[in-house]
Amino acid sequence: MIEIRKPAWDTVLDHLRAAYPKEGCGLLLGVEANGERVAHIAIPSANTYEGEQKDRFLLDPRTQLAAERQAREEGLDVLGIFHSHPDCDAYFSSTDIANTWSYYSNLVVSIRGREYAGAAVFRVDDERTQATREEFRIEGVR
């Protein structure tokens, strides 16, 4: 279970809408306790994938390092990665499964015509062969 605090959620949506029609991406920083995660901060990243970015993303390594440093300095953890699926559903593709780690909560947000159209969170198994949905909630949103 992961809760995304409202300021972090707003940052995610703003970044992914601005990236449209390409995939946007970034990292979620927060705390984990008793099996629950709370994402307090969203760190937008440039998509550095060198091919067609409509259906692929690659986090900027400099952003990743800066996020790790910020998390350490603030007593937080990097809990997950977020990215958008422009003009399609919020699902976790085989490419997504192959390119993440089992520790991370992976937030996928459907953006259609720059508008929010749904979201889902996934965790992959240690072998990176399958993903399962992780329950999530957004602070203050029912």
C-alpha positions as CSV (number, residue, x, y, z in Angstrom):
1,M,0.0,0.0,0.0
2,I,1.3,3.4,-0.9
3,E,-0.2,6.8,-0.1
4,I,0.8,9.7,-2.3
5,R,0.5,13.1,-0.5
6,K,-1.4,15.8,-2.4
7,P,1.6,18.1,-3.1
8,A,3.5,15.1,-4.6
9,W,0.5,14.1,-6.6
10,D,0.1,17.6,-8.0
11,T,3.7,17.6,-9.0
12,V,3.3,14.2,-10.8
13,L,0.3,15.4,-12.7
14,D,1.8,18.8,-13.7
15,H,4.9,17.1,-15.0
16,L,3.1,14.4,-16.9
17,R,0.7,16.8,-18.5
18,A,3.6,19.0,-19.6
19,A,5.4,16.0,-21.1
20,Y,2.4,15.0,-23.2
21,P,2.3,13.5,-25.9
22,K,5.6,11.9,-24.8
23,E,6.1,9.8,-21.7
24,G,7.0,11.8,-18.6
25,C,8.8,10.2,-15.7
26,G,10.2,10.8,-12.2
27,L,10.8,9.5,-8.7
28,L,8.8,9.3,-5.5
29,L,10.5,10.0,-2.2
30,G,9.0,9.2,1.2
31,V,8.9,6.8,4.2
32,E,8.0,3.2,4.7
33,A,6.7,1.8,8.0
34,N,4.7,-1.3,8.9
35,G,4.3,-2.3,5.3
36,E,2.8,1.0,4.2
37,R,4.6,3.7,2.2
38,V,3.9,7.4,2.1
39,A,5.3,9.4,-0.8
40,H,5.9,13.0,0.3
41,I,7.9,14.3,-2.6
42,A,7.7,13.8,-6.4
43,I,10.9,14.6,-8.3
44,P,10.3,15.1,-12.1
45,S,12.9,13.8,-14.4
46,A,13.7,14.5,-18.1
47,N,13.0,11.5,-20.3
48,T,16.4,10.7,-21.7
49,Y,15.4,7.8,-23.9
50,E,16.9,8.4,-27.3
51,G,14.2,6.8,-29.4
52,E,10.5,7.5,-29.7
53,Q,9.3,8.7,-26.3
54,K,5.6,8.1,-26.9
55,D,5.9,4.7,-25.4
56,R,9.3,4.6,-23.6
57,F,11.1,6.5,-20.9
58,L,14.5,6.5,-19.3
59,L,15.1,8.5,-16.1
60,D,17.9,11.0,-16.3
61,P,20.8,9.5,-14.2
62,R,21.7,12.9,-12.8
63,T,18.1,13.3,-11.5
64,Q,18.3,9.8,-10.0
65,L,21.5,10.6,-8.2
66,A,20.2,14.0,-6.9
67,A,17.0,12.3,-5.7
68,E,19.0,9.6,-3.8
69,R,21.1,12.4,-2.2
70,Q,18.0,14.4,-1.3
71,A,16.3,11.4,0.2
72,R,19.4,10.6,2.3
73,E,19.7,14.2,3.5
74,E,16.0,14.3,4.5
75,G,15.8,10.9,6.1
76,L,13.6,9.5,3.3
77,D,13.8,6.7,0.8
78,V,13.3,6.5,-2.9
79,L,10.0,4.5,-2.9
80,G,9.2,4.4,-6.5
81,I,9.1,5.6,-10.0
82,F,6.2,7.3,-11.9
83,H,5.6,7.6,-15.6
84,S,2.8,8.3,-18.0
85,H,1.1,6.4,-20.7
86,P,0.0,9.0,-23.2
87,D,-3.4,8.3,-24.8
88,C,-3.6,4.7,-23.4
89,D,-4.5,3.0,-20.2
90,A,-2.5,2.8,-17.0
91,Y,-1.0,-0.7,-17.2
92,F,2.4,-2.2,-16.6
93,S,4.0,-3.3,-19.9
94,S,6.5,-6.1,-20.4
95,T,9.1,-3.4,-21.0
96,D,8.2,-1.7,-17.7
97,I,8.5,-5.1,-15.9
98,A,12.0,-5.8,-17.4
99,N,13.3,-2.3,-16.4
100,T,12.4,-1.8,-12.8
101,W,13.3,-3.3,-9.4
102,S,11.0,-5.2,-7.1
103,Y,11.5,-2.7,-4.2
104,Y,9.9,0.1,-6.1
105,S,6.2,1.1,-6.3
106,N,5.6,2.0,-9.9
107,L,2.9,4.6,-10.5
108,V,1.6,4.6,-14.1
109,V,-0.7,7.5,-15.0
110,S,-2.9,7.6,-18.1
111,I,-2.8,11.0,-19.7
112,R,-5.2,11.6,-22.6
113,G,-5.1,14.9,-24.4
114,R,-3.1,16.4,-21.4
115,E,-5.9,15.3,-19.0
116,Y,-5.7,12.8,-16.2
117,A,-7.5,9.6,-17.2
118,G,-6.6,7.1,-14.4
119,A,-3.7,5.6,-12.6
120,A,-2.5,2.3,-11.1
121,V,0.5,1.2,-9.1
122,F,2.5,-2.0,-9.7
123,R,5.2,-4.0,-8.0
124,V,7.3,-6.6,-9.8
125,D,8.5,-9.9,-8.4
126,D,12.2,-10.4,-7.7
127,E,12.8,-12.2,-11.0
128,R,11.1,-9.3,-12.9
129,T,8.7,-11.7,-14.7
130,Q,5.4,-10.4,-13.6
131,A,3.8,-7.4,-11.9
132,T,0.9,-7.2,-9.4
133,R,-1.2,-4.2,-8.6
134,E,-0.4,-2.4,-5.4
135,E,-3.1,-0.6,-3.5
136,F,-2.7,3.1,-3.5
137,R,-4.5,6.3,-2.4
138,I,-4.0,9.9,-2.9
139,E,-4.2,12.1,0.2
140,G,-7.5,13.9,0.4
141,V,-8.9,12.2,-2.8
142,R,-11.6,9.6,-2.5
